[in-house]
């Protein structure tokens, strides 16, 4: 959100487990309905293959968010 306020193209990534917290914080910060990429959880114990899948999912969701700006 900070990058976007500065007109720097960016998108946020959140794990499914914390998506509700991200939704709440976006409302509190004045961005209700803020769109972000959602990936699997957990990340800290994910295998390399899982991390690659998460990264691909983030890009698939994030690129359209960047292009709509």
Secondary structure, DSSP 8 states (H G I E B T S, - for coil): -HHHHTT-----EEEGGGHHHHHHHHHHTT-TT---EEE-S-STT--HHHHHHHHHHHHHHHHHHHHT-
